[in-house]
């Protein structure tokens, strides 16, 4: 499909304005406290970069790569951690930075896993909240935009690794979403109730 067929839902200026507002809220919430932001790859990369630039305060960052999709457009409910953190989060104030929350399955599993590691606090900042698709309750402390239950791309979000670079967030036409884009997920093992993938690049 052509990029011109993607319907713009949130333009670049609206995204930039909302990111500044979220950064201001984070500064106020964590004033006087050390802060570790954990970006969830790959989708949250653009959001994470812009958000941290707007924070205008000292902070640490780390990344995790977590998947429950493989190459499909619907969450499988099986969480695979493809890249773990490079540091301990024990006794730290942690903010998970996520691109989109739909079913909530992936984020709920990730949150429970991180809570077992003993952070002082654990909060979640999500750019997009697709509430109509929610299957499990997961607490979102900061949300950029609430969107309808449509498949969206751009600003880090992809469709089979395409369209991440778009400066806006847009919706794909239904005919573009096909089962031919499915890919086999990597083999995995279960640890602490979370399926951990065997070695694979994120």
C-alpha positions as semicolon CSV with decimal commas, in nm:
position;residue;x (nm);y (nm);z (nm)
1;X;0,000;0,000;0,000
2;X;0,103;0,363;-0,049
3;X;0,174;0,600;0,239
4;X;-0,080;0,840;0,095
5;X;-0,354;0,592;0,181
6;X;-0,285;0,621;0,556
7;X;-0,543;0,835;0,736
8;X;-0,390;1,093;0,971
9;X;-0,535;1,060;1,322
10;X;-0,287;1,275;1,520
11;X;-0,058;1,517;1,339
12;X;0,302;1,596;1,427
13;X;0,226;1,929;1,595
14;X;-0,034;1,772;1,825
15;X;0,212;1,496;1,920
16;X;0,488;1,747;1,999
17;X;0,253;1,960;2,210
18;X;0,129;1,660;2,409
19;X;0,483;1,529;2,465
20;X;0,577;1,866;2,619
21;X;0,274;1,846;2,849
22;X;0,362;1,492;2,958
23;X;0,722;1,595;3,026
24;X;0,601;1,881;3,244
25;X;0,381;1,641;3,443
26;X;0,673;1,402;3,491
27;X;0,902;1,683;3,611
28;X;0,645;1,782;3,871
29;X;0,578;1,423;3,983
30;X;0,945;1,331;4,028
31;X;1,081;1,659;4,161
32;X;1,363;1,587;4,406
33;X;1,375;1,217;4,318
34;X;1,603;1,017;4,091
35;X;1,419;0,885;3,789
36;X;1,477;0,585;3,561
37;X;1,277;0,573;3,239
38;X;1,234;0,234;3,071
39;X;1,145;0,252;2,703
40;X;0,966;-0,046;2,552
41;X;1,124;-0,124;2,213
42;X;1,077;-0,085;1,931
43;X;0,756;0,114;1,922
44;X;0,829;0,360;2,203
45;X;1,170;0,467;2,067
46;X;1,062;0,795;1,903
47;X;0,835;0,883;2,195
48;X;1,110;0,802;2,446
49;X;1,364;1,022;2,269
50;X;1,134;1,323;2,241
51;X;1,002;1,283;2,596
52;X;1,346;1,266;2,756
53;X;1,464;1,571;2,562
54;X;1,170;1,769;2,698
55;X;1,227;1,662;3,061
56;X;1,505;1,917;3,115
57;X;1,629;1,738;3,426
58;X;1,873;1,460;3,511
59;X;1,743;1,108;3,456
60;X;1,861;0,760;3,363
61;X;1,728;0,550;3,077
62;X;1,713;0,181;2,988
63;X;1,525;-0,031;2,737
64;X;1,337;-0,358;2,715
65;X;1,215;-0,535;2,403
66;X;0,888;-0,714;2,468
67;X;0,662;-0,879;2,215
68;X;0,329;-1,057;2,204
69;X;0,263;-0,999;1,836
70;X;0,526;-1,176;1,624
71;X;0,443;-1,029;1,284
72;X;0,066;-1,024;1,326
73;X;-0,172;-0,740;1,401
74;X;-0,338;-0,895;1,708
75;X;-0,183;-0,967;2,045
76;X;-0,124;-1,337;2,108
77;X;-0,134;-1,297;2,486
78;X;0,205;-1,472;2,510
79;X;0,470;-1,229;2,631
80;X;0,825;-1,266;2,502
81;X;1,109;-1,063;2,647
82;X;1,361;-1,021;2,368
83;X;1,589;-0,777;2,552
84;X;1,608;-0,734;2,929
85;X;1,730;-0,435;3,129
86;X;2,100;-0,360;3,163
87;X;2,069;-0,253;3,528
88;X;1,890;-0,328;3,852
89;X;1,575;-0,130;3,932
90;X;1,573;-0,217;4,304
91;X;1,475;0,085;4,517
92;X;1,455;0,308;4,209
93;X;1,172;0,531;4,088
94;X;1,080;0,373;3,756
95;X;0,861;0,506;3,476
96;X;0,770;0,266;3,194
97;X;0,743;0,451;2,862
98;X;0,511;0,265;2,623
99;X;0,390;0,349;2,274
100;X;0,041;0,200;2,279
101;X;-0,179;-0,001;2,515
102;X;-0,457;-0,204;2,359
103;X;-0,545;-0,542;2,517
104;X;-0,320;-0,461;2,812
105;X;-0,189;-0,820;2,819
106;X;0,172;-0,740;2,735
107;X;0,197;-0,440;2,965
108;X;0,028;-0,620;3,256
109;X;0,281;-0,904;3,236
110;X;0,570;-0,660;3,205
111;X;0,449;-0,460;3,504
112;X;0,418;-0,771;3,721
113;X;0,766;-0,885;3,622
114;X;0,923;-0,549;3,707
115;X;0,741;-0,532;4,041
116;X;0,919;-0,854;4,143
117;X;1,248;-0,664;4,109
118;X;1,170;-0,427;4,395
119;X;1,144;-0,074;4,252
120;X;1,064;0,207;4,497
121;X;0,782;0,314;4,265
122;X;0,662;0,190;3,927
123;X;0,443;0,405;3,704
124;X;0,341;0,392;3,339
125;X;0,337;0,660;3,071
126;X;0,168;0,556;2,746
127;X;0,148;0,768;2,435
128;X;-0,168;0,598;2,307
129;X;-0,452;0,426;2,493
130;X;-0,686;0,205;2,288
131;X;-0,937;0,152;2,569
132;X;-1,200;-0,025;2,360
133;X;-0,956;-0,312;2,300
134;X;-0,871;-0,369;2,667
135;X;-0,887;-0,727;2,798
136;X;-0,711;-0,684;3,132
137;X;-0,700;-0,389;3,367
138;X;-0,363;-0,216;3,382
139;X;-0,305;0,118;3,559
140;X;-0,192;0,397;3,326
141;X;-0,060;0,698;3,516
142;X;0,002;0,926;3,218
143;X;-0,164;0,901;2,876
144;X;-0,098;1,104;2,566
145;X;-0,408;1,029;2,360
146;X;-0,706;0,797;2,373
147;X;-0,775;0,651;2,029
148;X;-1,041;0,429;1,869
149;X;-0,983;0,058;1,818
150;X;-0,804;0,085;1,483
151;X;-0,463;-0,037;1,369
152;X;-0,229;0,262;1,383
153;X;0,120;0,333;1,252
154;X;0,374;0,612;1,263
155;X;0,587;0,783;1,529
156;X;0,748;0,449;1,610
157;X;0,451;0,220;1,552
158;X;0,481;-0,018;1,260
159;X;0,301;-0,258;1,032
160;X;0,541;-0,543;0,954
161;X;0,832;-0,303;1,021
162;X;0,697;-0,035;0,785
163;X;0,586;0,322;0,859
164;X;0,770;0,371;1,193
165;X;0,932;0,686;1,051
166;X;0,609;0,875;0,985
167;X;0,593;1,199;1,185
168;X;0,221;1,157;1,248
169;X;0,005;0,875;1,385
170;X;-0,225;0,731;1,123
171;X;-0,472;0,452;1,064
172;X;-0,429;0,180;0,803
173;X;-0,721;0,089;0,577
174;X;-0,873;-0,247;0,669
175;X;-0,778;-0,407;0,338
176;X;-0,408;-0,344;0,412
177;X;-0,411;-0,568;0,720
178;X;-0,359;-0,922;0,592
179;X;-0,268;-1,257;0,745
180;X;0,009;-1,289;0,488
181;X;0,221;-1,065;0,711
182;X;0,224;-1,318;0,998
183;X;0,566;-1,442;1,106
184;X;0,659;-1,731;1,333
185;X;0,747;-1,615;1,689
186;X;1,081;-1,724;1,835
187;X;1,099;-2,030;2,065
188;X;1,054;-1,941;2,431
189;X;1,073;-2,070;2,786
190;X;0,861;-1,978;3,087
191;X;1,025;-1,798;3,381
192;X;0,830;-1,636;3,665
193;X;0,509;-1,675;3,469
194;X;0,648;-1,472;3,179
195;X;0,760;-1,633;2,855
196;X;1,123;-1,541;2,793
197;X;1,245;-1,575;2,436
198;X;1,565;-1,752;2,352
199;X;1,845;-1,545;2,200
200;X;1,719;-1,317;1,925
201;X;1,800;-0,961;1,832
202;X;1,530;-0,706;1,921
